[in-house]
Structure formats: structure tokens, C-alpha cells
Amino acid sequence: ASGSGDNKIILWNAKNHFQQMQTLQGHSNWVGSVAFSPGDGAVLASGSADKTIIIWDAKNHFQKMQTLQGHSNWVGSVAFSPG
């Protein structure tokens, strides 16, 4: 998965020569950080210059699960606890 200044996240298929698989839209500014949950990768989190983190459901066609708000400036990093 990658984030970009076009406000989008692109999912790449590693099993198929990294062809573009899906594009996620939901942020209103550039996406600077993406991370899959450890283990089964069931959740993708994205952080953006729009001051939000979006949680995406990887098991359900990457539907938006929740938008987290609370930062007063851009979100530069997202991470999951390993356990």
C-alpha cells in the first residue's frame, strides 16, 4: 500500500507483479503514512495532512471503518502494536 499527494491510497498486488489492485479515497489532503495490522493484515490505517487517521477494513473490500480525529496538525506516522 502507498499514500500520495493526490490524497489517495493505492493497493498493490504483490502476488501479481505489483499491479495496481485498488484505489482508496477518503482523505482530503495528502496521505503520508499507511500501515497494515500485524498478523492477518485485517486492518489498514492511513494518516494524512488532513489531520485524520482512517481505519480501513481489509477483510471487507477496504470499506472505511472509522475516521479518527484529534490531531491539531498533519499525521506523519501510523503504527500498530505488535501484540
C-alpha positions as MATLAB code, in Angstrom:
seq = 'ASGSGDNKIILWNAKNHFQQMQTLQGHSNWVGSVAFSPGDGAVLASGSADKTIIIWDAKNHFQKMQTLQGHSNWVGSVAFSPG';
ca = [
       0.000    0.000    0.000;
       1.176    3.518   -0.721;
      -0.077    7.000    0.055;
       0.445   10.107   -2.042;
      -0.035   13.823   -2.519;
      -3.080   13.054   -4.655;
      -4.925   12.235   -1.373;
      -5.267    8.571   -2.375;
      -4.018    5.203   -1.205;
      -3.117    2.623   -3.815;
      -3.070   -1.081   -3.003;
      -0.577   -3.147   -4.984;
      -0.867   -6.890   -5.637;
       2.450   -8.441   -4.586;
       1.382  -11.822   -5.955;
       0.784  -10.393   -9.443;
       3.943   -8.387  -10.278;
       2.777   -5.476   -8.105;
      -0.065   -4.477  -10.390;
      -2.405   -1.821   -9.056;
      -5.236   -3.599   -7.274;
      -7.448   -0.897   -5.765;
      -7.515    2.832   -5.005;
      -8.871    4.101   -1.684;
     -10.209    7.624   -1.324;
     -11.318    9.313    1.859;
      -8.681   11.838    2.874;
      -8.956   15.492    1.890;
      -5.188   16.095    1.855;
      -2.005   14.123    1.112;
      -1.559   10.683    2.670;
       1.834   10.373    4.317;
       1.603    7.091    6.165;
      -0.065    3.690    5.754;
       0.235    0.528    7.837;
      -1.394   -2.903    7.889;
      -2.235   -4.514   11.199;
       0.195   -7.286   12.172;
      -0.701  -10.927   11.774;
      -3.599  -11.276    9.374;
      -3.450   -7.723    7.965;
      -7.196   -7.339    8.513;
      -6.974   -3.581    9.034;
      -5.193   -0.794    7.170;
      -4.590    2.571    8.842;
      -3.754    5.730    6.910;
      -2.526    9.059    8.249;
      -2.914   12.317    6.369;
      -2.181   16.026    6.256;
      -5.926   16.482    6.799;
      -5.173   15.724   10.498;
      -7.056   12.400   10.470;
      -6.379    8.690   10.552;
      -8.712    6.436    8.601;
      -9.161    2.789    9.542;
      -9.981    0.554    6.563;
     -11.443   -2.979    6.725;
      -9.161   -5.164    4.595;
     -11.496   -8.143    5.009;
     -14.459   -6.213    3.553;
     -13.155   -4.671    0.308;
     -11.331   -1.958    2.279;
     -14.502   -0.246    3.415;
     -13.890    2.735    5.672;
     -14.458    1.591    9.271;
     -13.700    4.738   11.218;
     -12.110    8.170   10.977;
     -10.016    9.155   13.985;
      -9.743   12.858   14.757;
      -7.841   14.724   17.426;
      -4.559   15.915   15.952;
      -4.071   19.650   15.511;
      -1.605   19.157   12.665;
      -0.812   16.601    9.950;
      -0.414   12.926   10.827;
       3.061   11.801    9.800;
       3.051    8.228   11.055;
       0.677    5.402   11.921;
       1.633    2.100   13.552;
       0.019   -0.901   15.204;
       1.023   -2.593   18.403;
       2.655   -5.922   17.551;
       0.512   -7.854   20.010;
];
